Amino acid sequence: MAALVLIAINETGYNRSTQALEQIDDYSRTRNAVNRLLQHVLDAETGSRGYLLTGDPRYLEPYNAAVVEISQNLESLRASYPEEATESATLAQLTRNVQRKLAEMDLSVRMRKQGNEDAWKFVLMTDVGKEHMDAIRDQAGKLIQSATTGMVAAQQQVEQTLILSRVGIGVVALAALTAFYLYLRQSTRLKLAGEQQQRALQQERDLLESQVRERTASLAQLATHLQQVREEERGHLARELHDELGALLTAAKLDVARLKSKLAGQPPEIGQRLQHLTETLNSGIALKRRIIEDLRPSSLANLGLTAALEILAREFSERSGIEIATSLEDVALDDSGQLTVYRLVQESLTNVGKYAEATQIDISVHSYSNHVEVEIKDDGKGFDPQAVRPSTHGLAGMRHRVEAAGGRFAVASQLGAGTRVTAVLPKAPLAIAALT
């Protein structure tokens, strides 16, 4: 807005100044034309008087030239003053007086040429010429004064325009500077308010992050506790099944054996029934053992991690028909770490059997100086990890179990390219110390 106002002030001042300067130029030309007219009238009078007094024709040359110039000057003045102008009446009187003066001079010159001495001397001695000349000077002075007055007024207009332009530009510049100052002050206030708001938001964000970390830690502790409780419940249930249910099934099997020995001479149908009952009890005992192994693998506690994983892989291969290749190294992990590895492999095999449609599984456990790396890889159909929820396929449980043990868990898979589950677990401090 300030720029537009400045442009408007500048254009207005320029237009008004241009008009005033054009008027000054017109008035100057008019005044010069009037002065030239007076000069030519004087030249004509001087030439005519010189001829009258001397009779020398050479004086007629400036006279004739002045007469021609006078006519041109009058035409120029009439073009400068339109009919509605106030000076047009003065110009008309001036024109008549000039014409009378020219007529007087022409009469004197003609009578001098004709040798009429008394006539031209009489005309010369009268006051007619002086009256005409005084009238010409008076009317020319009025025109010159009018032009001078117009020039002064135009000059004053230029000065007023310049003053108004300066004042306007100063006012607009002051207003623009004031507006800019207010803008800067408002911007500073807004910036300070934004910074305060950012600090408040940062404090709230820090508080929320702290609360989230506390809640996450609490949930992780709770999940770890639930996992431990679950393993303890599994162990308790496995012991109950082994002690109670195992004793009952074993007793029932012994009773059936005693009945079978006492009923040796009975019909074949009774023997078949007893044989079927024995087979059923054997299936129940086998089912009990498999359930106990799933709940709390006895092979892990009795034979170690490597043997337990070999048994787990062989039994899964027999049930599912999927070929499994193992590359297992003895690792130095505590009981919790060994159970974590076992559950990781067990859950991975379960997921492969349910979803992967694989024909080959590779299980590897490698021991390094300060960590153990576990990898389960299959050639199944795979999946898109970005499009699958974190809890799908038991991934969340495996991840939490590994991270709770201080390790890192990763899953890599592509559609049609199989899946690879990797876990890196730290070794027990005592085992690291023994190795070093």
Secondary structure, DSSP 8 states (H G I E B T S, - for coil): -HHHHHHHHHHHHHHHHHHHHHHHHHHHHHHHHHHHHHHHHHHHHHHHHHHHHH--GGGHHHHHHHHHHHHHHHHHHHHHS-TTSTTHHHHHHHHHHHHHHHHHHHHHHHHHHHT-HHHHHHHHHSSHHHHHHHHHHHHHHHHHHHHHHHHHHHHHHHHHHHHHHHHHHHHHHHHHHHHHHHHHHHHHHHHHHHHHHHHHHHHHHHHHHHHHHHHHHHHHHHHHHHHHHHHHHHHHHHHHIIIIIHHHHHHHHHHHHHHHHHTTTS-HHHHHHHHHHHHHHHHHHHHHHHHHHHHS-HHHHHH-HHHHHHHHHHHHHHHH--EEEEEE------HHHHHHHHHHHHHHHHHIIIII--SEEEEEEEE-SSEEEEEEEE-S----GGGS-TTGGGHHHHHHHHHHTT-EEEEEE-TTS-EEEEEEEE--HHHHHHH-
